[in-house]
Amino acid sequence: MKTFPALMLTIALTACGQSSPTDTVESLAANPERLKELRTQCKADRTKLGDALCNAVAEATRKRFMGNGTPYTPESAPKN
């Protein structure tokens, strides 16, 4: 019975930990101020923010710059 309070305390402390980031590629691409702020922070200390968030920042930056992109549609070769 003494392990139950210890288990509950462990669960409670784990639940109070840092939550997952709410910044998605789409939300960052739609919010240029937040994107700029996070790009600066990623350049300064990527390990503090984490690879997942900095990768989302990079993808959002690419998406804002490139847009949806133009699909490659090669012209068909002329028939002889």
BAFIKE-211014 format. One line per 5 residues: number of its first residue (from 1); their letters; for each residue z negated, y negated, x negated of C-alpha. Coordinates in nm, 2 decimals. Last residue first. Layout:
<recs>
NUM) a) Z:Y:X; ...;
</recs>
This chain:
<recs>
80) nkpas) 8.52:-1.22:-0.84; 8.19:-1.27:-0.66; 7.99:-1.58:-0.75; 7.63:-1.50:-0.85; 7.38:-1.57:-0.58;
75) eptyp) 7.17:-1.88:-0.63; 6.82:-1.82:-0.74; 6.54:-1.88:-0.50; 6.22:-1.96:-0.68; 5.96:-2.08:-0.43;
70) tgngm) 5.88:-2.44:-0.47; 5.51:-2.50:-0.54; 5.23:-2.51:-0.28; 5.12:-2.84:-0.44; 5.17:-2.85:-0.82;
65) frkrt) 4.92:-3.11:-0.91; 4.67:-3.06:-0.63; 4.70:-2.68:-0.66; 4.66:-2.69:-1.04; 4.35:-2.90:-1.01;
60) aeava) 4.22:-2.67:-0.74; 4.28:-2.37:-0.97; 4.10:-2.53:-1.26; 3.81:-2.62:-1.04; 3.79:-2.26:-0.90;
55) nclad) 3.80:-2.13:-1.26; 3.51:-2.37:-1.34; 3.31:-2.24:-1.04; 3.36:-1.87:-1.13; 3.31:-1.93:-1.50;
50) glktr) 2.96:-2.07:-1.46; 2.82:-2.42:-1.42; 2.59:-2.41:-1.72; 2.83:-2.20:-1.93; 3.11:-2.45:-1.88;
45) dakcq) 2.91:-2.74:-2.03; 3.10:-3.06:-2.11; 3.45:-2.96:-1.99; 3.31:-2.80:-1.68; 3.10:-3.11:-1.60;
40) trlek) 3.40:-3.34:-1.63; 3.61:-3.11:-1.41; 3.32:-3.10:-1.16; 3.31:-3.47:-1.12; 3.69:-3.49:-1.09;
35) lrepn) 3.69:-3.22:-0.82; 3.41:-3.39:-0.63; 3.61:-3.72:-0.63; 3.94:-3.54:-0.54; 3.80:-3.38:-0.23;
30) aalse) 4.07:-3.17:-0.05; 4.15:-2.97:-0.36; 3.78:-2.90:-0.41; 3.75:-2.78:-0.05; 4.05:-2.55:-0.08;
25) vtdtp) 3.95:-2.41:-0.42; 3.60:-2.34:-0.28; 3.28:-2.53:-0.35; 2.99:-2.37:-0.16; 2.84:-2.23:-0.47;
20) ssqgc) 2.62:-1.92:-0.43; 2.26:-1.99:-0.38; 2.01:-2.04:-0.66; 1.70:-1.84:-0.62; 1.46:-1.87:-0.32;
15) atlai) 1.58:-1.53:-0.19; 1.48:-1.37:-0.52; 1.14:-1.52:-0.50; 1.09:-1.38:-0.15; 1.22:-1.04:-0.24;
10) tlmla) 0.98:-1.02:-0.54; 0.68:-1.13:-0.33; 0.77:-0.88:-0.06; 0.78:-0.60:-0.32; 0.45:-0.71:-0.47;
5) pftkm) 0.29:-0.72:-0.12; 0.42:-0.36:-0.05; 0.31:-0.22:-0.39; -0.05:-0.24:-0.29; 0.00:0.00:0.00;
</recs>
